[in-house]
């Protein structure tokens, strides 16, 4: 790949104007019928060296040695496949006494659908920009009030990478006394190059009750196996907070390598903090009647 193409890619991302809202439902309809580009172009991308990756990956650090941060970033770049990759595009770091921030921003590269690729990357940039700015503000406020401990760790994991599906999870761990953890997922149909939403998988909203009841059944069984598995639902007498009744229509989810639907809950969302982030794989046979098709869930 020529250097001017790499520089152009880098400049395009750095100069992105973040939109106030990203309407992915609209984007999905716009994506259909997109003309496919020559995939040979992306096969060449897959052969780029670590040196090229270093040029593409923009690493922004605060309070640390730049060369060390660059080496760390490159060592953790997960190459998904020969066509679509996820790169650490931007990184914010603060290591200052009792204040620590490590915020890594992913960027998806290689989709022929540039509308979808750009909208996702813009969202990731905006999320982490706001996260860093909030941390810096809270840090200065804490310093002005006798100090304390403050931390944030944000990054990403590739949950699923098949010929059909790419699921990327972004996590945020906030530490102020105790810690909280949140996870968000984006699941992409790599063949049709569209973003898959939870409602888009089903014929109607009946999936909400079906999935919710199955999750509560799983929770009760897990509690019966081990009493320390505590969930905030009715039916578990040790639970002091019966707060979970149903999943939301935009519940965090991904599709795993076995084409199973996995529902995710943040720390403290449906259980005590020591239970951490929780995931429940939903049996496909209970979803058959409400699925639009078996293209994704089998």
N, C-alpha and C positions, 0 to 999 in steps of 0.2 A: 504494500500500500504506500502511495506516495505521501511524503511529509505534508504537502499542502492540503491533502484530504484530511489528515489527522488534525492539523491545526484548525481547519474549518470546523470539524466536529467539536473540537474543544471549545472554540469560540462560540459556536451555536448554543452550547449548553450554558456557558458562563454568562452569555448575554440574554438568556431567556427572561421574558417578562411573565411573571407568574399570574395566571388569571385568578379572579376572586373565587370562582367555583369551577369545578370540573364535572360536567354532566356526562357520566360514562354511559348512561342509557342511550343518550343521543349519539354519542360517539360510536356505540355498537352498531346502530343502524347505518351510520355513515360508512362503516368499514366494509359492509357486505358489497360484493361486486368489485372490489378493488382489483386493478390489474396486477398480476403477479410479475415481479421482476426476475431477472436472470439469477438463479441461485448460485451460479459459478462465482459471482462477485463475493458472496459470503464464504464460500469455501476457501477463497484466498485470505479472507480475514482470519479464518481459523488457524492459518499457518503463520500468523504474525509472531514475532519473538517477544520475549519479556521486555526487551528494550522498547518495542513499539507500545506494549501495554503500559509501560511507564510514562510514555508521552501522553497517551489517552487519559490515564488516571490522574485527575487533578486532586492533589492532596493539600489541604489547607490546615495548618497546625498553629496552635497558640501555646507558647511556653515550653516547647520541646525542640529537640534538634531535628531539623527538616529532613536530613538524609536518613535518619533512623526511622522517621515516620513513613517515608516513602518505601523503605525496605520492608517495613511491617505490612503496609498496605498491599504491596505486590505479592507478598507471601500468602496472603489470605484471599486473593482473587479466585473465586470458584468458576472454572470454565464449564459451562453447562453442556454445550455440544459444538459441532462445527459451524452451526448457523446462528444460534441465539446464545448470547452470553450475558452474564450479570457481572458488572464491574463495580469496584468501590470507586465512585466518581469524586466524591468530596468527603473530607474528614476534618472534623473539629476536635481539638484536644485542649484540655486545661488540666495541668497538674500543679496545684498550688496549695501546699500545706494540707488543709482539710477539705479542699475543694477539688473535685475531680470530675472531669467530663470527657467522655469518649463517644463521639457521635459519627457514625459512618453512614454515608448516603449511597445507596445503590443506584445503578443506572443500567437499564436493559438496552442491549445493542444487538442488532441483527434482524429485527422484524422488518419485513417489507412494508408493513402497514405503519408508516411513519407518524400518522395521526395518533394511533394508539401508543406507540413507543414514546412519542414526545409528551403526551398527556400524562402517562405514568411517571416519566422522569421528572416532569415539572412538579407533580404532586410530591414526589420524594424530596426534591430540593426544598420545596416550600415547608414541608413538615419539619425537616431537620434545621432549616434556617430559623423557624419560630422556636424550636426546641432549644437551640443554642442561645438565641437572644433572651429567652425566658430564664435559662440557667444563669447567664451573665448578670441579668437584672437581680435575680434572687441572691446571687453570691454577693453583689455589692451591698444589697440591703442587709444581709446577714453580717457582713463585715462591720457595717455601721451600727450594729446592735449587739456588740460583744462577741461576734463570731459564732462558729458552730461547725457542723459537718454537713456537707452537701455533695451529692453525687448523681450523675446520670450516665447510663451506658445504653447506647442505642446502636443497633446493627441489623443484620438481615441473615436469613438462612434460606437455602433452596430446599423446599420440602419435597417437591416432586419434579422430576425431569424425565419425561417419556417422549416418544415421537409425537404424541398428541397433546400432552398437558405440561405446562410449566406453572408451578405454584411457588411463589416467593413470599416469605413471611418477614415482616419487619417488627422488631421488638424494641420496647423502651423500658428500662429498669431505673426507677427513680429511688434515691436513697435520702431520706431525711428522718433520722431516728430509725424507723423501720423502712422496709422497701416495698414498692409496688411494681408489678410487671404487667404490661399490656402487649398484645400481639395483634397485628393486622395482616391479612393475606390478600394477595392478588393472584387469581388463577386465570391463565390464558390458554385458549385453544390455539396451539401453534400452527395447525393446518389452516384453519379459517381466519386466524389472527383477529380474534375478538376476545373481549374480557367477559368471563363467565361470572354472573351474579347468582346468588342463591335463588331468588325468585325465578330467574330465567330457566332453571332446571325443571320447574314443576308446572303442572296444568293450572293449578289454583292454590289458594292459601291453606288448603287442608294439610299440606306438608308440615305446617307449624305445629299443629296438635300431634300429628303422628310422630314426628321427631322428638318433640318435648316429652311425650309419654315414654318413649323408648329410653331416653336419657335418664329419666327418673327411675325407671326400672333397673337400669344399669347401676345407678347410684346406690339403690337399696341393696342390690346383690353384693356390691363391693363393700358396703358397710357390714353386711352379714358375714363376709369373709374375714374382715378386719375392722374392729370397732373404732380404730383410729382413722378410718376413712369416713370422715364426717362431711355431710353436704347440707346446705340450707334448704331442705325440702320437707314437706309433710311426710310422715311415715318413718322418720328417723328421730327417735325420742331424745337422743342426745343433742340434737340440733337446737340451738337457742334462737335461730333466725330462719324462719320458713319464708325465704325471699324469692326462691326460684319457682316459677310456675310454667312459663313458656319462653322459648327462644324468640328473638325478634326476627323480623323479616330480613334484616341486614346483619344477622348474626355472623360472627367471624367463622370462616370455614375454609377448607381446602379439599382437593381431591387427591388421594394418595396414589402410590405406584400400583396398587391393586385395584384401581378404579372404584374405591370406596369413598363415600362422603364422610368427612371428619369435621365435627363441630368443636370449636375451641372457646374456652372461657378464660378471661383474664384472672389473675390472682385477686382474691377477695370477691369475685363476681358471684360465685355460687357456693363458696366454701371458705373455711378459715384460711388465713394466710399461709399456714404451714403446708397446705395442700398444693400450693403453687398454681401454675398455669395448668388447666385441665383440658384434656381432649377426649372425645367420645366418637368412636367409629360406629356409624349407623349401618345396621344390616340392610343390604340392598333389597332383600326380598320383601321387606315391609314398605318399600318405596315404589314398587313396580307399578301400582295402579295410578300413582299421582305424577310419575315422571313423564316429561314430554317425550323422551326417547331414552334409549340405552346407549347413546353415543358416548356419554361421559361416565355414568354410574352403571356398573354391571354387577 
